[in-house]
Amino acid sequence: MSSTIQPLLSIVCHTFNQESYLEETITGFLLQKTNFPFEIIIHDDASTDGTSEIIKKYENLYPNQITSILQTENKYSKNINIWSEFTFPTAKGKYIAICEGDDYWTDENKLQKQVDFLEQNPEFVVCWTDYLNFNGSDFTENNFKITDNIFKIDFNNLFHPYCTLSLTTVFKKEAMDMQLLAGLKHFKDNSLYMILLRKGFGAFMNEKTAVYRIHVGGVYSMKSLFFQRYSSYLNVKEMFDTIPESRTKNIAKNIDSLLRHAAFDALRIKYTTNDKLTSDEETALKLFFPTAKGAVKFKYYKRIIQYSLKKAFKK
């Protein structure tokens, strides 16, 4: 692709200490068969392994197609929004595709299929596909229970099922509100989807095109259940408060469910470990249980008794 040719799509890849996986990720990009030009933007968040060297190697091999953004200090740890500050503004395409540096694409026609769908269906602004999960030794399929070839997504069913992972995302750049994205405190991929769905529908394309890695080095997948649930609660709650269109029964139910699960995780930590609760764990307990329904409070006290008895017997 000549540097003077305007790409129709920009692939955005974020990396951090992923030297063991990144070449497979980049290869999946380069093998894409499309009837349109696309660019590849790879952001490295100050990796301490050989990730940046791999990026430089491929940028030298494909200077007209690959652009690197190499940080000298880690932005994620400073809660800086890499999407709004670095990668999305750099993207020249009408469409943006996302894939982290430890996941990879397996279908060489992935981008073509998704762009074709979005081009032919202007009421849709974002689409995802199915994928396989890989834990380093075994591949497993998802159980989304979706039978339609195209599953339509809006605020009334978003996250049910949770089939919207970033590694298969393709969206229209014009539907993204960069100013809103930049102003978020608890941003994550759910933020992108909820901003986009203000402008149109989402679509889940029921075919497998990628592989999601679950591994020790994963920034999110190997975090504690409490962290995953509470950070998601903060994220979705912020979007619910920010975007009027998102204030549906479905999203409200998701917020309640995330906080409930996070609170019970904090309860387990409090009564089964010797660890001092973090401020987030304390906050989750205080936010949820005082206003919980009677049945939930009964379950709360029952759990405390169960945990206390188990701890006593262990002594």
N, C-alpha and C positions, 0 to 999 in steps of 0.2 A: 504494500500500500504506500503510495507516494505521500510525503508529508504535506503536499498541497491539496490532497483530496480530503474533503470533509467526511469524517466517519459518521455513519448513521447510528452506531452504537458504541458506547464506551464500557469496557469491562473494568470494574474497580475491584482491586484486590488489596486487602489489608493484611500485613504480616507482622509477626513478632516471634523470634526464636523458632522458626519453622524450617530450618535447613533440611531436615529429614524428609519433608513432604513437598516443599515448594516446587521442585522440578516437575513432579507429577501434575501439580496444579497448573503450572504454566503450559505444560505440554497439552493439557486438556483445552486450554484457550486457543493455542496455535493450531490445533487439529480441527477447529470449527470450520464447517463448510457453509459459506453464506454467499448470497448474491449481492451483498452490500459490504462496504468497507467498515472495519471496526478497529478501534484502538484499545490498548491495554495500559492501564495506569496501576502501578504497584507501589503501595505506600509501606515503608518499613519503619516501625516505631522504635528505633534505636535498639535493634537486636544485639545481643552479646555473643551470638554464635556466628555461623557463616552465611546467614540469610542474605545480608546485603551484598555479599560477593556473588551469590547466585543471581540476584536481581541485576547486578552490573553486567554479568556475563551475558544474560539474555538481552539486555538493553543494547549491548554492543553488537550482538548478532542480528537484532531486529530494531535498528535505530529509528526507523520510520513508523514503527507500530507500537513499540513499548516505551513508556515514559516512567521514570522512577521518581519517587519522592522519599528521600532518605533523611530521617530525623537523627539528630545528634543527642537529643534527650527525649525520654519517653513521655508522650503526650497523654496516653491513657491514664497513667498514674496521677496526672494533674487534672483529670476530669475535663480535658479539652476534647471537643467534638471534632474528630478527625474528618467525618463526612462533610460537615458544613465549612470547616476551616481549610481543608486541603484537597480532598479527592473530588467531591462533587463539583466545586467551582472549576477544577481543572478539566473536567469531562466536556468534550466537544460534541458528543453525540446527542441525537434526539432521544435515544433510549440509553438507560444505564443498567448494566447487569452486575450483580455482586457475587463474589465468591471469596471466602477467606483463604489464607495461604496454606491451610492444612486440609481443606476439602478439595474435591476435584470432580470434573465433569466426565461422564462416560459416553454420552451421546454426541456424536460429531455434528448432528443437526439440531442440537438444543436451541441455540440462538435463533436459527432460521425459523423454527417452529413457533417460538414465542413472539418474535417480531412479526411474523406473518399474522398471528392471531390478533395482536394489538393493532396492526395496520388495518385489518379487516373488520375489527369490532371497536369503533371509536368510543363507545360508552364505557370501555374498560381501560384502566390506566396502569394496572400492574398485574402480573401473573407469576405463578409459581408452578413447579412440577413436583412429582414424587421423587424419592431418592432412597438409597440403601444406607443403612447404618453399619459402620465398620469399627470394631473395638480392637483391631490389631491382629485378630486371628479369625473372627467369624463375621459374616455379613448377615444382617437381619433386615426383614422387611417391616414397614410400618403397617399398622392396623387402623387406617383412617376410616374404614367402612364407607368409602365413597365409591359409588357404582357408576356415576355419570362420567363421561369423558371430559366434560367441562363442568366444574362445580363453581357456581357463582358465589362470591363473597362480598358482604357488606357489613355494616355495624351490627346488624341483627344476628349474624352468625359467625363473625370473626372469632377465631380461636376455638371454634367447635366444628371439626377437630382442629388441633394445632398443627396445621400442615404448611405453615408459611415460614419456612426457614430461609435465612438470607442466601444460602449457597445456590438456590435456584431462582432468585428474584430477578425479574426484568421489569422496569417501569419507565413511564414517560417522564423525562426530566422536567417538562413544563408543568407537570402536576405537583412537583415538589416545591413547597414554600421554604426556601432557604433561610429566610429571616426567622420564621417560626422554629425551624429545626435548630438554628444556632442559639436560640434563647432558652432551650430546654435544659433543665438541671439533671433530669434522670433519663437521658436519652439512651435508646438501644434500638434494635431493629423494629420492635413493635411501634416505636415512634414514627418511623418511616411509613409503615403501612397505614397507620391511622391518619397521618397527614395526607397521604395519597388518596385514601378512600373518601375524602371530602370532595374530590373532583370527579369521581367515577367508581366503577365496580372493580373488584379484583376477581381473578380466575385461577382456580387450581386445575392444571392440566394433568389428567390421571395417567401419567406414564413416567417411568423412572429415567432420569437423565444424569444423575450425579451420585456422589458418595459423601456422606457426612462422617467424619472421623471423631471417635470418642477416645481420648487419650489423656495421659497425665499432664501433658503440656497444654491442653486445651484451656483457653482463657476462661471459658464459661462452663463447658460441659462437665468439668471435674470440680466445680465449686460445690460447696455444701448445699443441701436441699434448702436450708433456711435462706442462704444468700440468694439462690435462684428465685425462690418464691417471694421474698421480701423486696428484692430489687425489681422484680416484675410488677409487684403491687405498687411500688412507688412510681414506676414508669407508666403503667396503665392509668393510675389515679391522676397523675399529672396531665395525661392526654385527655382524660374525661373532664377535668376541670378547665382545660384550655380549648377544647374543640366541642362546640355545642352539638354538632351532628353526631358525636360519639355517645351522647347521653341516652343510650337505649337500655332496656332491661337486660339485654345480653351482656353489655359491657359492665353494667353495675353489678351483675351477678358474678362476673369474672373478678372484679375488684374484691368483692366480699370473699370469694373462694380463695384467692391468693393470700389475703390477710389472715383468714382462718387457718390455712395450712401453715403459714409462717408462724403464727402464734402458737400452734400446737407443737411445731418444731422447737420453738424457743422454750416451751414448757418442758419438753423432753430433755433438752440440754440442761435446764435449770435443776431438774430433779434426778438426773441419771449420771451427771458428770460432776467433777470438781471444778470445772471451768467457771470463771466469773462471766456473767452475761455481758455481752457488748451493749452499747447504747441502743443499737438497732433492735436487738433481741428484747431488751427491756421495753422499748417503745411499742413493739408488736404486741406484747402482752397487755400493755396499758390501753392500746387503741381498740383491741378486739374484745377481750373478755368482759369488761364492765358493762358493755351494751349488748352483749350476746343474749340470745333467746334462752329460755329456761332449759330446754333440752341440751343446748350446747354447754351451758354452765354446769349442768349435772355431769356431762361428759368430762368437763374440765376438772371438777373435784374428784371424780372417779379416777382419772388419770393420775392426779397427784397422789392419791392413796396407793394406787398400783405401783407407781414409781418409788414411793417412799418405802413400801413393803419390800420391793425387790432390792433396794439399796440396803435396807436393814439386814436382810438375809445374807447379803454378800459379805457383811462385816464379820 
